Amino acid sequence: MTTDPTDYERIGGEAGLRRVVGRFVDRFFADFIIGFLFAGKDRDRIVKNEAALAAAHLGGPRAYLGRPIGPLHQALKINKGHFRRRHAILRQVLAEEGVPPDVVDRWIATEQALEPTITTSIDCVD
C-alpha cells in the first residue's frame, strides 16, 4: 500500500520549502506596501520561522517552535490590507515556483485562518 505524498513532499521537501519561503520573504521585505514592517528585522530568523510554520501545515517533519504568533504580531499594528498584501505576494511566489494549485489553496487557507490573530482592529478600505 502506497501513501500519497504530503504537500510538503510535493513542493520538494525541505529544499523546495526553503527556496519558496526565501523568495517569499525577499519579496515582502522589498515590497513598497508592506516592506516597512520588516525594516531592521532579522531576515534569516523570519525565513526559519516562516519555513517551520509552513512545514508544519504542509505535512512536513517539524513543528513551529517560534514565539507565539498573536502577541508577536499585534504589537506591529498589522491591518487587514497589510495581511492581504502578504497573501497576494505569497500566492504570486507559489505560482512562479510551480506549486500545484491545490497545495497553494491549502497553504493560503491556513495562512488566512491566522488573520484575526495577526491583525489589529484597524481596517482598510477594500
C-alpha positions in Angstrom: 0.0 0.0 0.0 1.4 3.4 -1.0 0.6 6.6 0.7 0.0 9.9 -1.1 2.8 12.4 -0.8 2.3 15.2 1.6 2.1 18.8 0.4 5.5 19.3 1.9 6.9 16.5 -0.2 5.1 17.8 -3.3 6.8 21.2 -3.1 10.2 19.5 -2.9 10.7 18.8 0.8 13.0 21.0 2.9 15.0 22.3 -0.1 11.8 23.3 -2.0 10.2 24.9 1.0 13.4 26.9 1.8 13.6 28.1 -1.8 9.9 29.2 -1.9 10.0 30.8 1.6 13.3 32.5 0.8 11.8 34.1 -2.3 8.6 35.0 -0.4 10.5 36.7 2.4 12.7 38.6 -0.1 9.6 39.9 -1.8 7.8 41.1 1.2 10.9 42.7 2.7 11.3 44.7 -0.6 7.6 45.4 -1.1 6.6 49.0 -1.4 3.4 48.5 0.6 4.5 46.2 3.5 8.3 46.2 3.4 8.4 48.9 6.1 7.0 46.4 8.6 10.2 44.4 8.2 12.8 47.2 8.4 15.5 46.2 10.8 14.1 42.7 11.3 16.3 39.6 11.2 15.6 38.1 7.7 17.2 34.7 8.4 15.1 34.3 11.6 11.9 35.2 9.7 12.8 32.6 6.9 13.4 30.0 9.6 10.1 30.6 11.3 8.1 31.0 8.1 9.5 27.7 6.8 8.8 25.9 10.1 5.2 27.2 10.2 4.7 26.2 6.6 6.3 22.8 7.1 4.0 22.1 10.0 0.9 23.0 8.0 2.0 21.2 4.8 2.7 17.8 6.5 6.4 18.3 7.0 8.5 16.6 9.7 8.8 19.6 12.1 6.6 21.8 14.2 6.6 25.6 14.5 8.5 26.4 17.7 8.8 30.2 17.3 7.3 32.8 19.6 3.5 32.9 19.9 2.2 34.4 16.7 -0.6 36.6 18.2 1.3 38.7 20.7 4.3 39.0 18.4 2.3 40.5 15.5 -0.3 42.5 17.5 2.4 44.9 18.6 3.2 45.7 14.9 -0.3 47.1 14.2 -0.8 45.0 11.0 -4.1 45.8 9.4 -6.1 43.6 7.0 -4.7 45.4 4.0 -1.1 44.6 5.0 -2.2 41.0 5.7 -3.9 40.6 2.4 -0.9 42.1 0.5 1.3 39.5 2.1 -1.0 36.8 0.8 -1.0 38.3 -2.7 2.8 38.1 -2.6 2.7 34.5 -1.3 0.3 33.5 -4.0 2.4 35.1 -6.7 5.6 33.4 -5.5 3.9 30.0 -5.2 2.6 30.3 -8.8 6.1 31.3 -10.0 7.6 28.3 -8.3 5.1 26.0 -9.9 3.5 24.8 -6.6 0.4 22.8 -7.5 -2.8 24.8 -7.3 -4.4 22.5 -4.6 -1.3 23.0 -2.4 -1.5 26.7 -3.0 -5.1 26.7 -1.9 -4.4 24.8 1.3 -1.3 26.9 2.1 -3.3 30.2 1.6 -6.3 28.9 3.6 -4.1 28.0 6.5 -2.5 31.4 6.4 -5.8 33.2 6.1 -7.0 31.5 9.2 -4.4 33.4 11.1 -5.8 36.8 10.1 -7.8 37.5 13.3 -4.7 36.5 15.4 -2.3 38.7 13.5 -4.2 41.8 12.5 -5.3 44.7 14.7 -8.8 46.1 14.7 -7.6 48.8 12.3 -9.2 48.1 8.9 -8.6 49.4 5.5 -11.0 50.3 2.7 -11.5 47.3 0.3 
